Amino acid sequence: MADDGENPEWRHRVDPSAGGLIPGVGPATSEGDLEPLVSLRSDRAAERAEILLEALWHREPDTVDHLRRTAAVVEAVARKLGWPDPKVRRTRFAALLHDIGKIAISRDLMRKPGALTELEQEAMRQHVEFGDQILKAFAFPPSMRRIVREHHERVDGSGYPKGLRGDEICDGARLLTIVDIADAMLSLRPYKEAMSLDDVRAALWAGRGTLLDRDLVAPVLEEMGMGGPPKVQ
């Protein structure tokens, strides 16, 4: 059956205020209503992630492509950094689902060409909270949800939603932030052209120690084929 992106079944399954997101997993009305947390090593975790990604794909297929690319790079960098398997796994799942809250954002807003107004920016920022609510309803663990909540924080405290600084931001989120920004810069969006590899490398390098984790920019650049520091003109 053709789907125009507004299928009520999908809306019901991902709306945090709906009465049941997937069979047997409804949104909690109190802490006592929560089912046991899903293990990220289990098939259930992968199945639930794919349900959410399929739902988002019906509305924003480009966002799902971005999520899959981001997760692949995050996992590769985390393994090269020698992070233990459980940490790699939760960071990869967080990367794979970090924008899942955008399923609750207006399609017109998601696809608006040009700059967003202040009110529109505020509405867009709500995807972080929406995503956390959805992942909680799907019983993903708090350690993974924390990465999703913090992926728009910045090292200098200029990010959102809480304005965290430095090590107040978990390292999984600090890694995800860099990969997320890099992939977004390299991608064509309704409101911007894709940037060149050289321009992305220069922008990420300029953000080291201010917006971005000083020690994680270089490994991300290397994994994404952008090499080391930009050449000085």
C-alpha positions as a Markdown table, in Angstrom:
| # | Residue | x | y | z |
|---|---|---|---|---|
| 1 | Met | 0.0 | 0.0 | 0.0 |
| 2 | Ala | 1.3 | 3.4 | -0.9 |
| 3 | Asp | 2.3 | 5.6 | 2.0 |
| 4 | Asp | 2.3 | 9.4 | 1.9 |
| 5 | Gly | 4.3 | 9.7 | 5.1 |
| 6 | Glu | 1.3 | 10.4 | 7.2 |
| 7 | Asn | 0.2 | 6.9 | 7.9 |
| 8 | Pro | -1.8 | 7.0 | 11.2 |
| 9 | Glu | -0.4 | 3.6 | 12.2 |
| 10 | Trp | 3.2 | 4.9 | 12.1 |
| 11 | Arg | 2.1 | 8.1 | 13.8 |
| 12 | His | 0.6 | 6.0 | 16.6 |
| 13 | Arg | 3.7 | 3.9 | 17.0 |
| 14 | Val | 6.1 | 6.8 | 17.5 |
| 15 | Asp | 4.0 | 9.6 | 19.1 |
| 16 | Pro | 5.2 | 9.7 | 22.8 |
| 17 | Ser | 1.6 | 10.6 | 23.8 |
| 18 | Ala | 0.0 | 7.7 | 22.0 |
| 19 | Gly | -1.5 | 4.8 | 23.8 |
| 20 | Gly | 1.0 | 2.1 | 22.6 |
| 21 | Leu | 4.1 | 2.4 | 20.5 |
| 22 | Ile | 4.6 | -1.2 | 19.6 |
| 23 | Pro | 2.8 | -4.3 | 20.8 |
| 24 | Gly | 3.7 | -4.8 | 24.5 |
| 25 | Val | 5.6 | -1.6 | 24.7 |
| 26 | Gly | 3.5 | 1.4 | 25.7 |
| 27 | Pro | 4.7 | 4.8 | 26.9 |
| 28 | Ala | 5.1 | 4.9 | 30.6 |
| 29 | Thr | 2.7 | 6.8 | 32.7 |
| 30 | Ser | 4.8 | 6.3 | 35.8 |
| 31 | Glu | 8.2 | 4.6 | 36.6 |
| 32 | Gly | 6.3 | 1.5 | 37.7 |
| 33 | Asp | 4.9 | 1.1 | 34.2 |
| 34 | Leu | 8.2 | 0.7 | 32.6 |
| 35 | Glu | 9.1 | -2.7 | 31.2 |
| 36 | Pro | 12.6 | -4.1 | 31.9 |
| 37 | Leu | 15.3 | -2.3 | 29.9 |
| 38 | Val | 16.2 | -3.9 | 26.6 |
| 39 | Ser | 19.8 | -5.2 | 26.3 |
| 40 | Leu | 21.7 | -3.6 | 23.5 |
| 41 | Arg | 23.2 | -7.1 | 22.9 |
| 42 | Ser | 19.8 | -8.6 | 22.1 |
| 43 | Asp | 18.0 | -9.0 | 18.9 |
| 44 | Arg | 15.1 | -7.0 | 20.4 |
| 45 | Ala | 17.3 | -3.9 | 20.5 |
| 46 | Ala | 18.1 | -4.1 | 16.8 |
| 47 | Glu | 14.5 | -4.9 | 16.0 |
| 48 | Arg | 13.2 | -1.9 | 17.9 |
| 49 | Ala | 15.8 | 0.3 | 16.3 |
| 50 | Glu | 14.7 | -0.8 | 12.9 |
| 51 | Ile | 11.0 | -0.2 | 13.7 |
| 52 | Leu | 11.8 | 3.4 | 14.7 |
| 53 | Leu | 14.0 | 3.9 | 11.6 |
| 54 | Glu | 11.4 | 2.6 | 9.3 |
| 55 | Ala | 8.8 | 4.9 | 10.9 |
| 56 | Leu | 11.1 | 7.9 | 10.4 |
| 57 | Trp | 12.0 | 6.8 | 6.8 |
| 58 | His | 8.3 | 7.2 | 5.8 |
| 59 | Arg | 8.6 | 10.9 | 6.7 |
| 60 | Glu | 12.3 | 11.7 | 6.3 |
| 61 | Pro | 14.4 | 9.1 | 4.3 |
| 62 | Asp | 17.4 | 11.5 | 4.1 |
| 63 | Thr | 17.5 | 11.7 | 7.9 |
| 64 | Val | 17.6 | 7.9 | 8.1 |
| 65 | Asp | 20.5 | 7.8 | 5.6 |
| 66 | His | 22.3 | 10.4 | 7.8 |
| 67 | Leu | 21.7 | 8.3 | 10.9 |
| 68 | Arg | 23.1 | 5.1 | 9.3 |
| 69 | Arg | 26.2 | 6.9 | 8.0 |
| 70 | Thr | 26.8 | 8.5 | 11.4 |
| 71 | Ala | 26.4 | 5.3 | 13.3 |
| 72 | Ala | 28.9 | 3.5 | 11.0 |
| 73 | Val | 31.6 | 6.2 | 11.5 |
| 74 | Val | 31.0 | 6.5 | 15.2 |
| 75 | Glu | 31.4 | 2.7 | 15.7 |
| 76 | Ala | 34.6 | 2.6 | 13.6 |
| 77 | Val | 36.2 | 5.5 | 15.5 |
| 78 | Ala | 35.1 | 4.1 | 18.9 |
| 79 | Arg | 36.7 | 0.8 | 18.1 |
| 80 | Lys | 39.9 | 2.4 | 16.9 |
| 81 | Leu | 40.0 | 4.3 | 20.2 |
| 82 | Gly | 39.9 | 1.0 | 22.0 |
| 83 | Trp | 36.6 | 1.6 | 23.8 |
| 84 | Pro | 35.2 | -1.5 | 25.4 |
| 85 | Asp | 32.5 | -3.4 | 23.5 |
| 86 | Pro | 29.5 | -2.3 | 25.7 |
| 87 | Lys | 30.5 | 1.3 | 25.3 |
| 88 | Val | 30.9 | 1.0 | 21.5 |
| 89 | Arg | 27.5 | -0.7 | 21.3 |
| 90 | Arg | 25.6 | 1.9 | 23.3 |
| 91 | Thr | 27.3 | 4.7 | 21.4 |
| 92 | Arg | 26.5 | 3.1 | 18.0 |
| 93 | Phe | 22.8 | 2.7 | 19.0 |
| 94 | Ala | 22.7 | 6.3 | 20.2 |
| 95 | Ala | 24.2 | 7.4 | 16.9 |
| 96 | Leu | 21.7 | 5.3 | 14.9 |
| 97 | Leu | 18.8 | 6.9 | 16.7 |
| 98 | His | 20.0 | 10.3 | 17.8 |
| 99 | Asp | 17.6 | 12.2 | 15.5 |
| 100 | Ile | 14.6 | 9.8 | 16.0 |
| 101 | Gly | 12.7 | 12.7 | 17.7 |
| 102 | Lys | 12.5 | 14.5 | 14.4 |
| 103 | Ile | 9.6 | 12.2 | 13.6 |
| 104 | Ala | 7.6 | 14.5 | 15.8 |
| 105 | Ile | 8.7 | 17.7 | 14.1 |
| 106 | Ser | 6.6 | 19.3 | 11.4 |
| 107 | Arg | 7.5 | 18.1 | 7.9 |
| 108 | Asp | 7.3 | 21.7 | 6.6 |
| 109 | Leu | 9.8 | 22.8 | 9.2 |
| 110 | Met | 12.1 | 19.9 | 8.4 |
| 111 | Arg | 12.1 | 20.7 | 4.7 |
| 112 | Lys | 12.0 | 24.5 | 4.9 |
| 113 | Pro | 14.5 | 26.1 | 2.5 |
| 114 | Gly | 16.5 | 28.9 | 4.0 |
| 115 | Ala | 17.2 | 30.0 | 7.6 |
| 116 | Leu | 14.8 | 29.2 | 10.4 |
| 117 | Thr | 13.3 | 31.8 | 12.6 |
| 118 | Glu | 14.0 | 31.8 | 16.4 |
| 119 | Leu | 10.7 | 30.2 | 17.1 |
| 120 | Glu | 11.4 | 27.6 | 14.4 |
| 121 | Gln | 14.8 | 26.9 | 15.8 |
| 122 | Glu | 13.2 | 26.4 | 19.2 |
| 123 | Ala | 10.7 | 24.0 | 17.8 |
| 124 | Met | 13.5 | 22.0 | 16.0 |
| 125 | Arg | 15.5 | 21.8 | 19.2 |
| 126 | Gln | 12.6 | 19.9 | 20.8 |
| 127 | His | 13.6 | 16.8 | 18.8 |
| 128 | Val | 16.1 | 16.0 | 21.5 |
| 129 | Glu | 13.4 | 15.7 | 24.2 |
| 130 | Phe | 11.0 | 13.9 | 21.8 |
| 131 | Gly | 13.8 | 11.4 | 21.0 |
| 132 | Asp | 14.5 | 10.7 | 24.6 |
| 133 | Gln | 10.8 | 10.1 | 25.3 |
| 134 | Ile | 10.5 | 7.7 | 22.4 |
| 135 | Leu | 13.6 | 5.8 | 23.4 |
| 136 | Lys | 12.4 | 5.6 | 27.0 |
| 137 | Ala | 9.1 | 4.2 | 25.8 |
| 138 | Phe | 11.0 | 1.6 | 23.8 |
| 139 | Ala | 12.9 | 0.6 | 26.9 |
| 140 | Phe | 16.4 | 1.6 | 25.7 |
| 141 | Pro | 18.8 | 2.0 | 28.6 |
| 142 | Pro | 19.5 | 5.4 | 30.2 |
| 143 | Ser | 23.3 | 5.3 | 29.4 |
| 144 | Met | 22.4 | 5.2 | 25.7 |
| 145 | Arg | 19.6 | 7.8 | 26.0 |
| 146 | Arg | 22.1 | 10.1 | 27.7 |
| 147 | Ile | 24.2 | 10.2 | 24.5 |
| 148 | Val | 21.1 | 11.2 | 22.5 |
| 149 | Arg | 20.1 | 13.9 | 25.0 |
| 150 | Glu | 23.6 | 15.4 | 24.9 |
| 151 | His | 24.5 | 15.3 | 21.2 |
| 152 | His | 23.7 | 19.0 | 20.7 |
| 153 | Glu | 25.7 | 20.1 | 23.7 |
| 154 | Arg | 29.0 | 21.9 | 23.1 |
| 155 | Val | 32.3 | 21.9 | 25.0 |
| 156 | Asp | 32.2 | 25.6 | 25.7 |
| 157 | Gly | 28.6 | 25.4 | 27.1 |
| 158 | Ser | 26.9 | 27.0 | 24.1 |
| 159 | Gly | 24.8 | 23.9 | 23.1 |
| 160 | Tyr | 21.4 | 22.7 | 24.2 |
| 161 | Pro | 19.3 | 21.6 | 26.0 |
| 162 | Lys | 21.2 | 22.1 | 29.2 |
| 163 | Gly | 24.3 | 24.1 | 28.2 |
| 164 | Leu | 26.7 | 21.4 | 29.6 |
| 165 | Arg | 30.4 | 22.0 | 29.4 |
| 166 | Gly | 33.5 | 19.9 | 28.8 |
| 167 | Asp | 33.5 | 16.6 | 30.7 |
| 168 | Glu | 29.9 | 17.3 | 31.8 |
| 169 | Ile | 29.1 | 15.9 | 28.4 |
| 170 | Cys | 29.6 | 12.1 | 28.1 |
| 171 | Asp | 32.4 | 11.1 | 25.7 |
| 172 | Gly | 29.9 | 9.1 | 23.6 |
| 173 | Ala | 28.0 | 12.3 | 22.9 |
| 174 | Arg | 31.2 | 14.3 | 22.3 |
| 175 | Leu | 32.2 | 11.8 | 19.6 |
| 176 | Leu | 28.7 | 11.7 | 18.1 |
| 177 | Thr | 28.6 | 15.5 | 17.9 |
| 178 | Ile | 31.6 | 15.7 | 15.7 |
| 179 | Val | 30.5 | 12.9 | 13.3 |
| 180 | Asp | 27.0 | 14.4 | 13.2 |
| 181 | Ile | 28.2 | 17.8 | 12.3 |
| 182 | Ala | 30.7 | 16.5 | 9.7 |
| 183 | Asp | 28.1 | 14.4 | 7.9 |
| 184 | Ala | 25.6 | 17.3 | 8.0 |
| 185 | Met | 28.2 | 19.6 | 6.5 |
| 186 | Leu | 29.0 | 17.2 | 3.7 |
| 187 | Ser | 25.3 | 16.6 | 2.9 |
| 188 | Leu | 23.0 | 18.6 | 0.6 |
| 189 | Arg | 20.1 | 19.9 | 2.7 |
| 190 | Pro | 17.0 | 22.0 | 1.7 |
| 191 | Tyr | 18.5 | 25.0 | 3.4 |
| 192 | Lys | 22.2 | 24.6 | 2.2 |
| 193 | Glu | 24.6 | 23.2 | -0.3 |
| 194 | Ala | 27.0 | 20.4 | 0.6 |
| 195 | Met | 30.4 | 21.6 | 1.8 |
| 196 | Ser | 33.7 | 20.4 | 0.4 |
| 197 | Leu | 36.0 | 18.1 | 2.3 |
| 198 | Asp | 38.5 | 20.8 | 2.8 |
| 199 | Asp | 36.0 | 23.2 | 4.1 |
| 200 | Val | 34.5 | 20.6 | 6.5 |
| 201 | Arg | 38.0 | 19.7 | 7.8 |
| 202 | Ala | 38.8 | 23.4 | 8.4 |
| 203 | Ala | 35.5 | 24.0 | 10.2 |
| 204 | Leu | 36.0 | 21.0 | 12.5 |
| 205 | Trp | 39.6 | 21.8 | 13.2 |
| 206 | Ala | 38.6 | 25.4 | 14.1 |
| 207 | Gly | 36.1 | 24.0 | 16.6 |
| 208 | Arg | 38.6 | 21.9 | 18.6 |
| 209 | Gly | 38.6 | 22.8 | 22.2 |
| 210 | Thr | 35.8 | 25.3 | 21.9 |
| 211 | Leu | 32.7 | 23.7 | 20.4 |
| 212 | Leu | 34.2 | 20.2 | 19.9 |
| 213 | Asp | 36.3 | 17.8 | 21.9 |
| 214 | Arg | 39.9 | 18.6 | 21.2 |
| 215 | Asp | 41.1 | 15.0 | 21.2 |
| 216 | Leu | 38.3 | 13.5 | 19.1 |
| 217 | Val | 38.3 | 15.7 | 16.0 |
| 218 | Ala | 41.5 | 14.2 | 14.5 |
| 219 | Pro | 40.3 | 10.5 | 14.7 |
| 220 | Val | 37.0 | 11.5 | 13.1 |
| 221 | Leu | 38.7 | 13.3 | 10.3 |
| 222 | Glu | 40.9 | 10.4 | 9.6 |
| 223 | Glu | 38.0 | 7.9 | 9.6 |
| 224 | Met | 36.1 | 10.1 | 7.2 |
| 225 | Gly | 39.0 | 10.4 | 4.8 |
| 226 | Met | 39.7 | 14.0 | 5.5 |
| 227 | Gly | 43.2 | 13.5 | 6.9 |
| 228 | Gly | 44.8 | 15.7 | 9.6 |
| 229 | Pro | 44.9 | 19.4 | 10.2 |
| 230 | Pro | 44.0 | 21.7 | 7.3 |
| 231 | Lys | 46.8 | 23.3 | 5.4 |
| 232 | Val | 47.7 | 26.8 | 6.4 |
| 233 | Gln | 47.2 | 29.2 | 3.5 |
